[in-house]
């Protein structure tokens, strides 16, 4: 196969042109590349980036690569989309975005967002006291909003008042009526106070895995009756002018644009009715949920979205404009909280394959058959040796029956362990031949679809699913995964990925595909040399949701800036060392060292160790404290 054909096959196999959104591609060297903006002529070779970080920056894998320019590019796209929609539909209101800190609360991500977003008056959304505390320290644009969502106590609301006092345009969104009463009490005697918002519990629901975030049974939001009560109470306290925002949210990763339209219609109608009640609401916050097309299929499948940013903006602007015209009320400033679409593309996790785990290793197993072997083994050998393209389907079914017989005879004690090993090897040799014949057939028989997964090797990879891609484990969420090099070679192996944790759930065996979900990943043969895989689009939620299962910590991190003819490493951030992650489990250094020293002293006292041996063991133990939690 020519190199050009192999490159074309790689593009098709891994779908990079579909899910890559113009940010990712494959170069003529067969390496995965990343661009700072969609379809930008500038690019960086990921293999070169990784090798630079290993050789010059002395970073070990796994590595999280951030590309801040992609966040900036996504922010620009969002702004352009709403500006274009406003011009097309003659929308008189503005658009402002706020970044939900829960999507990725890393300081560097927030600073990148504010650096670019401040050009357009974009602000922050905080959903907890800790998030608000951090947000108050960041430099926001003067005209941007700081929207406070989530359930609130007095401390939360006090912090919001602090924000207002230092000049931030804070909005406290009321989720429950008791929050309103706390806000009113806190307002007494206050020179500055935040604006108020009310979260609506819409009848409309989203689509996809998080559709339960909306609808009548949603966790958050005020019912119609409660919304009217908020207006009544504020009117009684002569604070109705404080209510400036109405908020709604129907879920994350909304896959179907029709669900968005329905929710916006309902929210816009509520806004208009509230305006007609004499409440001068200025902002309509339509929440987040804009979907990322992880698998590139552009469908309403849960790992995709059947719309793009411009279509989202068009539908929101047009729907609100139409209903406001119908109700003859002013068009509000539209607020969006779509964090996933802004951050997902900017980060990639690079992992290395440590080894392969095969179902059976026939190179070292006893596979020679003679006349003294049990009859079931002789019959399996005959099936293997006489299989052809005409009889392979029949022989496949015969082999399955013989395998069951083999294990039955072993369990009854009629054959030895060596016989079982020999029978297993021959059975897997038969399965491999069956798959080869099936692959060569004009039409791949449907009954053999499971064979590829059955024959797939398990690539042992240097990472933790639970730490770096928890949604793949908890929600079976799909992320694009592919090699970063050798893409000019045809992948000839099928694999699933297993991580380092002592947990059977630490696997990835579902992969993106344009038409379906693949249960195997096409890979190149493992050759005991560096082989890197990239798990793409992990910039949203994964770091915040990751856990420390088996005490694997955060990974090494590098921020990469792409220039005209090169890239440069803007920053590197070390991942957890053993001591650091142990501290999260409340094992401080003094406790650990003290306990180990006592064990050494006891071993010396009992003559198990000499003083010299004790000192050497202590040196090994203490030096491990600052080692990376992943494999070297």
C-alpha positions as CSV (number, residue, x, y, z in Angstrom):
1,X,0.0,0.0,0.0
2,X,1.4,3.4,-1.0
3,X,2.1,6.1,1.6
4,X,-0.6,8.3,0.1
5,X,-3.2,5.5,0.3
6,X,-2.2,4.8,3.9
7,X,-2.6,8.4,4.9
8,X,-6.0,8.5,3.3
9,X,-6.9,5.3,5.1
10,X,-5.7,6.7,8.4
11,X,-8.0,9.8,8.0
12,X,-10.9,7.5,7.3
13,X,-10.1,5.0,10.1
14,X,-9.7,7.5,12.9
15,X,-12.2,10.1,11.6
16,X,-10.0,13.0,12.3
17,X,-11.5,15.2,9.6
18,X,-14.9,14.7,11.1
19,X,-14.4,15.2,14.9
20,X,-11.3,17.4,14.5
21,X,-13.3,20.5,13.6
22,X,-10.4,21.9,11.6
23,X,-8.0,21.8,14.6
24,X,-6.5,18.5,14.0
25,X,-5.1,16.6,11.0
26,X,-2.4,14.3,9.6
27,X,0.7,15.5,7.9
28,X,2.8,13.9,5.2
29,X,5.1,12.3,7.7
30,X,2.1,10.3,9.0
31,X,2.0,12.3,12.3
32,X,-1.0,13.8,14.0
33,X,-1.0,17.6,13.9
34,X,-2.8,20.4,15.8
35,X,-3.6,23.9,14.6
36,X,-4.2,27.0,16.7
37,X,-7.4,27.9,14.8
38,X,-9.7,26.1,12.5
39,X,-8.0,25.2,9.2
40,X,-5.1,27.5,10.2
41,X,-2.0,27.0,7.9
42,X,0.2,26.9,11.0
43,X,0.5,23.6,12.8
44,X,2.5,21.6,15.3
45,X,3.5,17.9,14.9
46,X,2.3,16.1,18.1
47,X,5.1,13.5,17.9
48,X,7.6,16.3,17.8
49,X,6.0,18.1,20.7
50,X,6.0,15.0,22.8
51,X,9.6,14.1,22.0
52,X,10.6,17.7,22.8
53,X,8.9,17.6,26.2
54,X,10.5,14.2,27.0
55,X,14.0,15.0,25.9
56,X,14.3,18.7,26.7
57,X,11.8,19.4,29.4
58,X,12.4,15.9,31.0
59,X,8.7,15.3,31.4
60,X,7.5,11.7,31.7
61,X,4.2,10.3,30.2
62,X,1.3,10.4,30.6
63,X,1.2,14.0,29.4
64,X,-1.7,16.5,29.2
65,X,-1.1,18.9,26.4
66,X,-3.0,22.2,26.4
67,X,-3.3,24.5,23.4
68,X,-4.6,27.8,24.8
69,X,-5.0,29.3,21.3
70,X,-7.8,26.8,20.6
71,X,-9.8,28.3,23.5
72,X,-9.2,31.7,22.1
73,X,-10.4,30.5,18.7
74,X,-13.5,29.0,20.1
75,X,-14.3,32.2,22.0
76,X,-14.0,34.2,18.7
77,X,-16.2,31.7,16.9
78,X,-18.9,32.1,19.6
79,X,-18.8,35.9,19.4
80,X,-18.8,35.9,15.6
81,X,-21.8,33.4,15.6
82,X,-24.0,35.6,17.8
83,X,-22.9,38.8,16.0
84,X,-23.8,37.3,12.6
85,X,-27.1,36.1,13.9
86,X,-27.9,39.5,15.4
87,X,-27.3,41.2,12.0
88,X,-29.3,38.6,10.1
89,X,-32.3,38.9,12.3
90,X,-31.9,42.5,13.3
91,X,-31.6,41.7,16.9
92,X,-31.3,44.8,19.1
93,X,-30.2,43.1,22.3
94,X,-26.6,42.1,23.0
95,X,-24.9,38.8,23.7
96,X,-22.6,38.1,26.6
97,X,-21.1,34.7,27.6
98,X,-20.1,33.6,31.0
99,X,-17.7,30.7,31.5
100,X,-18.9,28.0,33.9
101,X,-16.0,27.2,36.2
102,X,-17.3,23.7,36.9
103,X,-16.4,22.7,33.3
104,X,-12.6,23.2,33.9
105,X,-11.7,25.2,37.0
106,X,-7.9,25.2,36.3
107,X,-6.6,28.8,36.8
108,X,-4.7,28.7,33.5
109,X,-7.9,27.8,31.6
110,X,-9.8,30.6,33.3
111,X,-7.1,33.1,32.6
112,X,-7.0,32.1,29.0
113,X,-10.7,32.5,28.8
114,X,-10.7,36.0,30.4
115,X,-7.8,37.2,28.3
116,X,-9.7,36.6,25.1
117,X,-13.2,36.8,26.4
118,X,-12.7,40.2,28.0
119,X,-12.5,41.7,24.5
120,X,-16.2,40.9,24.2
121,X,-17.3,41.5,27.7
122,X,-17.5,37.9,28.6
123,X,-17.5,36.9,32.3
124,X,-17.7,34.0,34.7
125,X,-20.3,31.7,36.2
126,X,-19.7,30.3,39.7
127,X,-21.7,27.5,41.2
128,X,-20.2,27.2,44.6
129,X,-18.6,29.2,47.4
130,X,-15.1,28.0,46.4
131,X,-15.7,28.9,42.7
132,X,-17.0,32.4,43.7
133,X,-14.0,32.9,46.1
134,X,-11.6,32.2,43.2
135,X,-13.6,34.2,40.7
136,X,-13.4,37.4,42.8
137,X,-9.6,37.2,42.5
138,X,-9.6,37.2,38.7
139,X,-9.4,40.3,36.5
140,X,-12.7,40.5,34.6
141,X,-13.8,43.1,32.1
142,X,-15.7,46.0,33.7
143,X,-18.9,45.3,31.7
144,X,-18.8,41.5,32.2
145,X,-21.1,39.5,34.5
146,X,-20.3,37.3,37.4
147,X,-23.3,34.9,37.6
148,X,-23.8,32.9,40.8
149,X,-25.7,29.7,40.4
150,X,-26.2,26.7,42.6
151,X,-27.6,26.4,46.1
152,X,-26.5,29.2,48.4
153,X,-26.0,29.7,52.1
154,X,-25.3,33.0,53.9
155,X,-21.5,32.8,53.3
156,X,-22.1,32.3,49.5
157,X,-24.4,35.3,49.5
158,X,-22.0,37.4,51.6
159,X,-19.3,36.7,49.1
160,X,-21.6,37.9,46.3
161,X,-22.1,41.2,48.2
162,X,-18.3,41.5,48.5
163,X,-18.1,41.2,44.8
164,X,-20.6,43.9,44.3
165,X,-18.8,46.2,46.7
166,X,-15.5,45.9,44.8
167,X,-17.2,46.8,41.5
168,X,-18.1,43.4,40.0
169,X,-21.4,43.1,38.2
170,X,-22.6,40.1,40.3
171,X,-25.9,38.4,39.7
172,X,-27.3,36.1,42.5
173,X,-29.6,33.6,40.8
174,X,-32.3,32.5,43.2
175,X,-32.7,28.7,43.1
176,X,-34.9,28.4,46.2
177,X,-37.2,30.9,48.0
178,X,-35.1,30.8,51.2
179,X,-32.2,32.2,49.2
180,X,-34.3,35.2,48.3
181,X,-35.1,35.9,52.0
182,X,-31.4,35.6,52.9
183,X,-30.6,38.1,50.1
184,X,-33.2,40.6,51.4
185,X,-31.9,40.4,55.0
186,X,-28.4,40.9,53.8
187,X,-29.4,43.9,51.8
188,X,-30.4,45.9,54.8
189,X,-28.0,48.7,55.2
190,X,-25.8,47.5,52.3
191,X,-24.3,50.3,50.2
192,X,-23.8,48.0,47.2
193,X,-25.7,44.9,46.4
194,X,-25.7,42.4,43.6
195,X,-28.4,42.1,40.9
196,X,-30.9,39.3,41.3
197,X,-31.8,36.5,38.9
198,X,-34.4,33.8,39.0
199,X,-33.9,30.3,37.7
200,X,-36.9,28.9,35.8
201,X,-37.9,25.3,35.9
202,X,-38.9,24.8,32.3
203,X,-41.2,22.1,31.1
204,X,-38.9,21.5,28.1
205,X,-36.1,19.0,28.4
206,X,-32.8,18.6,26.7
207,X,-31.6,15.5,24.8
208,X,-28.7,13.0,25.4
209,X,-27.3,11.7,28.6
210,X,-28.0,14.8,30.7
211,X,-31.6,15.4,29.6
212,X,-32.9,15.0,33.2
213,X,-31.2,18.3,34.0
214,X,-34.4,19.9,32.5
215,X,-38.1,19.3,32.8
216,X,-40.5,19.2,35.6
217,X,-38.4,16.9,37.8
218,X,-35.2,18.9,37.4
219,X,-33.0,19.4,40.4
220,X,-32.8,23.2,40.0
221,X,-35.2,25.9,39.3
222,X,-38.4,27.7,40.5
223,X,-41.8,26.5,39.5
224,X,-44.2,29.0,37.9
225,X,-45.8,29.6,41.3
226,X,-42.5,30.1,43.0
227,X,-41.4,32.6,40.2
228,X,-44.5,34.6,40.8
229,X,-43.8,34.5,44.6
230,X,-40.3,35.9,44.0
231,X,-41.9,38.9,42.1
232,X,-44.5,39.4,44.8
233,X,-42.0,39.3,47.7
234,X,-39.6,41.7,45.9
235,X,-42.5,44.1,45.1
236,X,-43.5,44.1,48.8
237,X,-39.9,44.9,49.8
238,X,-39.6,47.6,47.1
239,X,-36.7,45.6,45.5
240,X,-38.4,44.7,42.3
241,X,-35.8,46.7,40.4
242,X,-33.1,44.2,41.6
243,X,-34.5,41.4,39.5
244,X,-32.5,41.8,36.3
245,X,-32.1,38.2,35.0
246,X,-34.1,35.1,34.2
247,X,-32.1,31.9,33.9
248,X,-32.8,28.5,32.4
249,X,-30.7,25.4,31.7
250,X,-31.9,22.1,30.2
251,X,-28.7,20.0,30.4
252,X,-25.2,19.4,29.2
253,X,-24.2,18.1,25.8
254,X,-27.6,18.7,24.2
255,X,-27.5,16.6,21.0
256,X,-30.7,17.7,19.2
257,X,-31.2,21.3,18.1
258,X,-35.0,20.9,18.3
259,X,-34.9,20.5,22.0
260,X,-32.9,23.7,22.3
261,X,-35.5,25.6,20.2
262,X,-38.4,24.3,22.3
263,X,-36.6,25.4,25.5
264,X,-35.8,28.9,24.2
265,X,-39.4,29.4,23.0
266,X,-40.6,28.6,26.5
267,X,-38.0,30.8,28.3
268,X,-38.5,33.7,25.9
269,X,-42.3,33.5,26.5
270,X,-41.8,33.6,30.3
271,X,-39.4,36.6,29.9
272,X,-42.0,38.5,27.9
273,X,-44.8,37.8,30.4
274,X,-42.6,38.9,33.3
275,X,-41.7,42.1,31.4
276,X,-45.4,42.8,31.0
277,X,-45.9,42.5,34.7
278,X,-43.7,45.6,35.1
279,X,-40.5,43.8,35.9
280,X,-37.6,45.4,33.9
281,X,-35.6,42.2,33.4
282,X,-32.5,43.0,31.2
283,X,-30.9,39.5,30.8
284,X,-32.2,36.2,29.5
285,X,-29.7,33.5,30.5
286,X,-30.3,30.5,28.2
287,X,-27.7,28.4,30.1
288,X,-25.2,26.0,28.7
289,X,-25.4,22.6,27.0
290,X,-24.1,23.4,23.5
291,X,-22.9,20.0,22.3
292,X,-19.5,18.9,21.0
293,X,-19.4,16.5,18.1
294,X,-17.0,14.0,19.7
295,X,-17.5,11.3,17.1
296,X,-17.9,13.5,14.0
297,X,-21.2,12.0,13.0
298,X,-23.2,15.3,13.2
299,X,-26.2,13.4,14.6
300,X,-28.3,13.5,17.7
301,X,-26.3,10.5,19.1
302,X,-25.2,11.2,22.7
303,X,-21.5,11.6,21.6
304,X,-22.4,14.1,18.9
305,X,-24.6,17.1,18.0
306,X,-26.7,17.7,14.9
307,X,-25.9,21.4,14.8
308,X,-22.9,23.8,15.0
309,X,-22.2,27.0,16.9
310,X,-23.7,29.2,14.2
311,X,-26.9,27.2,14.0
312,X,-27.2,27.3,17.8
313,X,-26.8,31.1,17.7
314,X,-29.2,31.5,14.8
315,X,-31.9,29.5,16.5
316,X,-31.5,31.3,19.9
317,X,-31.5,34.8,18.4
318,X,-34.3,34.2,15.9
319,X,-36.6,32.5,18.5
320,X,-36.2,35.2,21.1
321,X,-36.5,38.0,18.5
322,X,-39.7,36.5,17.1
323,X,-41.4,36.1,20.5
324,X,-40.4,39.5,21.7
325,X,-41.8,41.0,18.5
326,X,-45.0,39.0,19.1
327,X,-45.3,40.2,22.7
328,X,-44.1,43.8,21.9
329,X,-41.4,43.8,24.6
330,X,-37.7,44.9,24.4
331,X,-35.3,42.2,23.3
332,X,-33.0,41.1,26.3
333,X,-29.3,40.8,26.4
334,X,-28.7,37.1,25.8
335,X,-26.4,35.2,28.2
336,X,-24.9,31.8,27.3
337,X,-23.0,29.5,29.7
338,X,-21.6,27.0,27.1
339,X,-18.3,25.9,28.6
340,X,-17.9,22.5,27.0
341,X,-17.8,23.9,23.4
342,X,-15.1,26.5,24.5
343,X,-12.7,24.1,26.3
344,X,-13.2,20.5,25.0
345,X,-10.9,20.9,22.0
346,X,-8.0,22.5,23.7
347,X,-6.6,19.5,25.6
348,X,-5.2,16.1,24.6
349,X,-3.9,13.3,26.8
350,X,-0.9,11.5,25.5
351,X,-0.3,8.0,26.8
352,X,2.3,5.4,26.0
353,X,1.7,1.7,25.4
354,X,3.7,-0.2,28.0
355,X,3.0,-3.8,26.9
356,X,0.4,-6.0,25.3
357,X,-1.8,-8.6,27.0
358,X,-2.8,-11.4,24.6
359,X,-5.5,-13.9,25.2
360,X,-3.1,-16.8,24.5
361,X,0.6,-16.8,23.6
362,X,1.0,-19.7,21.2
363,X,4.7,-19.0,20.8
364,X,5.4,-20.5,24.2
365,X,2.5,-22.9,24.6
366,X,2.6,-26.6,23.8
367,X,0.8,-26.9,20.4
368,X,2.4,-30.1,18.9
369,X,-0.2,-32.8,18.7
370,X,0.4,-36.6,18.6
371,X,-1.6,-39.7,18.6
372,X,-1.5,-40.0,22.4
373,X,-3.3,-36.7,22.9
374,X,-7.0,-36.7,23.9
375,X,-9.4,-37.1,21.1
376,X,-10.8,-33.6,21.5
377,X,-7.4,-32.1,20.8
378,X,-6.8,-34.3,17.8
379,X,-10.2,-33.1,16.4
380,X,-9.4,-29.5,17.0
381,X,-6.1,-29.9,15.1
382,X,-8.0,-31.5,12.2
383,X,-10.4,-28.6,12.1
384,X,-7.5,-26.1,12.1
385,X,-5.5,-27.9,9.4
386,X,-8.4,-28.6,7.0
387,X,-10.2,-25.2,7.2
388,X,-10.9,-23.5,3.8
389,X,-12.8,-20.5,2.6
390,X,-15.7,-22.8,1.9
391,X,-16.0,-24.5,5.2
392,X,-14.7,-22.0,7.7
393,X,-18.2,-21.1,9.0
394,X,-19.1,-24.7,9.7
395,X,-15.7,-25.4,11.3
396,X,-16.1,-22.3,13.5
397,X,-19.2,-23.7,15.1
398,X,-17.6,-27.1,15.5
399,X,-14.6,-25.5,17.2
400,X,-16.9,-23.8,19.7
401,X,-18.4,-27.1,20.6
402,X,-15.0,-28.7,21.0
403,X,-13.8,-25.9,23.2
404,X,-16.8,-26.5,25.6
405,X,-15.9,-30.2,25.6
406,X,-12.3,-29.4,26.4
407,X,-13.2,-27.5,29.5
408,X,-15.8,-30.0,30.6
409,X,-13.2,-32.9,30.4
410,X,-10.7,-30.8,32.4
411,X,-13.2,-30.0,35.1
412,X,-14.1,-33.7,35.4
413,X,-10.4,-34.6,35.7
414,X,-10.1,-36.5,32.5
415,X,-7.3,-34.4,30.9
416,X,-4.2,-32.7,32.3
417,X,-3.3,-29.0,32.5
418,X,-0.9,-29.5,29.6
419,X,-3.7,-30.9,27.5
420,X,-5.9,-27.9,28.3
421,X,-3.1,-25.5,27.3
422,X,-2.6,-27.3,24.0
423,X,-6.3,-27.3,23.2
424,X,-6.6,-23.6,24.0
425,X,-3.8,-22.7,21.7
426,X,-5.3,-24.7,18.8
427,X,-8.7,-23.2,19.4
428,X,-7.3,-19.6,19.2
429,X,-5.4,-20.5,16.1
430,X,-8.7,-21.7,14.5
431,X,-10.4,-18.4,15.6
432,X,-7.6,-16.4,14.0
433,X,-8.0,-18.3,10.7
434,X,-11.8,-17.9,10.8
435,X,-11.4,-14.1,11.1
436,X,-8.9,-14.1,8.2
437,X,-11.3,-15.9,6.0
438,X,-14.2,-13.8,7.1
439,X,-12.3,-10.6,6.4
440,X,-11.4,-11.8,2.9
441,X,-15.0,-12.6,2.1
442,X,-17.0,-10.2,-0.1
443,X,-19.4,-9.5,2.8
444,X,-18.2,-9.8,6.4
445,X,-20.6,-12.3,8.0
446,X,-22.6,-10.6,10.8
447,X,-22.1,-13.6,13.1
448,X,-18.3,-12.9,13.2
449,X,-18.6,-9.2,14.3
450,X,-17.6,-10.2,17.8
451,X,-14.5,-12.1,16.6
452,X,-12.5,-8.9,16.2
453,X,-13.1,-7.9,19.8
454,X,-12.4,-11.5,20.9
455,X,-9.1,-11.5,19.1
456,X,-8.1,-8.0,20.0
457,X,-5.0,-7.6,22.1
458,X,-5.1,-5.5,25.2
459,X,-2.7,-2.6,25.1
460,X,-1.5,-1.9,28.6
461,X,-1.3,1.9,28.7
462,X,0.4,4.2,31.2
463,X,-2.5,6.2,32.6
464,X,-5.6,5.9,34.8
465,X,-9.0,6.0,33.2
466,X,-10.5,7.2,36.5
467,X,-8.1,10.1,36.8
468,X,-7.8,11.4,33.3
469,X,-11.0,10.3,31.4
470,X,-13.5,9.5,34.1
471,X,-16.5,10.0,31.8
472,X,-15.3,7.1,29.7
473,X,-15.7,4.9,32.8
474,X,-18.7,6.4,34.6
475,X,-20.8,7.4,31.6
476,X,-19.4,5.3,28.7
477,X,-18.7,8.6,27.0
478,X,-16.7,8.5,23.7
479,X,-13.5,10.4,23.1
480,X,-11.5,10.2,19.9
481,X,-8.4,8.1,20.4
482,X,-5.7,7.5,17.8
483,X,-1.9,7.0,17.4
484,X,0.1,10.2,17.0
485,X,2.5,8.7,14.5
486,X,3.0,5.8,12.0
487,X,-0.2,7.0,10.3
488,X,1.5,6.4,7.0
489,X,1.5,2.7,7.9
490,X,-1.7,0.6,7.7
491,X,-2.8,-0.5,11.2
492,X,-2.9,-4.3,11.2
493,X,-3.9,-5.0,14.8
494,X,-7.1,-4.6,16.8
495,X,-6.8,-3.6,20.4
496,X,-8.7,-2.4,23.5
497,X,-6.9,-0.2,26.1
498,X,-6.4,-1.1,29.7
499,X,-5.0,1.2,32.3
500,X,-2.6,0.8,35.3
501,X,-5.3,0.6,38.0
502,X,-6.2,-2.6,39.9
503,X,-9.7,-2.4,38.7
504,X,-11.5,-4.3,35.9
505,X,-13.3,-1.1,35.0
506,X,-10.0,0.5,34.0
507,X,-10.5,-0.2,30.3
508,X,-11.5,1.6,27.2
509,X,-13.3,-0.7,24.8
510,X,-15.7,1.8,23.0
511,X,-14.3,4.0,20.3
512,X,-15.7,6.6,18.0
513,X,-16.9,5.7,14.5
514,X,-18.8,7.7,12.0
515,X,-21.6,5.2,11.6
516,X,-21.4,3.2,14.8
517,X,-19.5,2.6,18.1
518,X,-16.5,0.5,17.6
519,X,-15.5,-2.1,20.2
520,X,-11.8,-2.2,19.0
521,X,-9.2,0.4,18.0
522,X,-7.1,-0.1,14.9
523,X,-3.5,0.0,16.0
524,X,0.0,-0.9,14.8
525,X,1.9,-3.9,16.1
526,X,3.6,-3.2,19.4
527,X,7.3,-3.4,18.8
528,X,8.8,-2.7,22.2
529,X,9.5,0.9,21.2
530,X,7.8,4.1,22.0
531,X,4.2,4.0,20.7
532,X,2.0,7.0,21.7
533,X,-1.7,7.3,21.7
534,X,-3.7,10.5,22.0
535,X,-7.0,10.7,23.8
536,X,-8.5,13.9,22.3
537,X,-11.0,16.5,23.3
538,X,-10.6,16.0,27.0
539,X,-10.6,19.7,28.0
540,X,-14.1,19.8,29.5
541,X,-15.0,18.2,32.8
542,X,-12.4,15.4,32.9
543,X,-9.9,17.2,35.2
544,X,-12.6,18.4,37.6
545,X,-14.3,15.0,37.7
546,X,-11.2,12.8,37.8
547,X,-10.5,10.8,41.0
548,X,-7.5,9.3,42.7
549,X,-8.3,5.6,42.4
550,X,-5.2,3.6,43.4
551,X,-3.6,6.9,44.3
552,X,-2.6,7.7,40.7
553,X,-2.3,11.5,40.7
554,X,-2.6,14.3,38.2
555,X,-0.4,14.0,35.2
556,X,2.4,16.1,33.9
557,X,1.1,19.1,31.8
558,X,2.5,21.3,29.1
559,X,1.0,24.4,27.5
560,X,2.0,24.7,23.8
561,X,1.9,27.9,21.6
562,X,2.0,27.4,17.8
563,X,3.7,30.1,15.8
564,X,4.4,30.5,12.1
565,X,7.1,27.9,11.6
566,X,7.5,26.4,15.1
567,X,5.9,25.8,18.4
568,X,7.2,26.8,21.9
569,X,6.5,25.4,25.3
570,X,4.8,28.2,27.2
571,X,4.7,26.4,30.5
572,X,5.1,23.0,32.1
573,X,3.3,21.9,35.3
574,X,4.5,18.7,37.1
575,X,1.9,16.1,38.0
576,X,1.6,14.6,41.4
577,X,4.5,12.8,43.0
578,X,3.9,9.9,45.3
579,X,4.2,12.1,48.4
580,X,1.8,14.7,47.1
581,X,-1.0,12.3,46.3
582,X,-0.5,10.5,49.7
583,X,-1.1,13.8,51.4
584,X,-4.6,13.9,49.8
585,X,-5.2,10.7,51.7
586,X,-3.9,12.3,54.9
587,X,-0.6,10.6,55.0
588,X,1.9,13.4,55.8
589,X,5.6,13.0,55.4
590,X,6.4,12.9,59.1
591,X,3.8,10.1,59.7
592,X,5.1,8.0,56.8
593,X,8.8,8.4,57.6
594,X,8.2,7.8,61.3
595,X,6.3,4.6,60.7
596,X,8.9,3.2,58.3
597,X,11.7,4.2,60.6
598,X,10.1,2.2,63.4
599,X,9.8,-0.9,61.1
600,X,13.5,-0.6,60.2
601,X,14.5,-0.3,63.8
602,X,12.5,-3.4,64.7
603,X,14.1,-5.3,61.8
604,X,17.6,-4.3,63.0
605,X,16.9,-5.1,66.6
606,X,15.6,-8.6,65.6
607,X,18.8,-9.1,63.5
608,X,16.7,-9.4,60.3
609,X,18.7,-6.4,58.9
610,X,22.1,-4.9,59.5
611,X,22.6,-1.2,60.0
612,X,24.0,-0.8,56.5
613,X,21.0,-2.7,55.0
614,X,18.7,-0.6,57.0
615,X,20.2,2.6,55.7
616,X,20.1,1.5,52.1
617,X,16.4,0.5,52.4
618,X,15.6,3.9,54.0
619,X,17.4,5.6,51.1
620,X,15.2,3.8,48.6
621,X,12.1,4.5,50.5
622,X,12.7,8.2,51.0
623,X,13.8,8.8,47.4
624,X,10.6,7.3,46.2
625,X,8.6,10.1,47.9
626,X,9.2,12.5,45.0
627,X,8.7,10.0,42.1
628,X,5.9,10.3,39.5
629,X,2.9,8.1,40.4
630,X,2.8,6.6,36.9
631,X,5.3,4.2,35.3
632,X,8.7,5.3,34.3
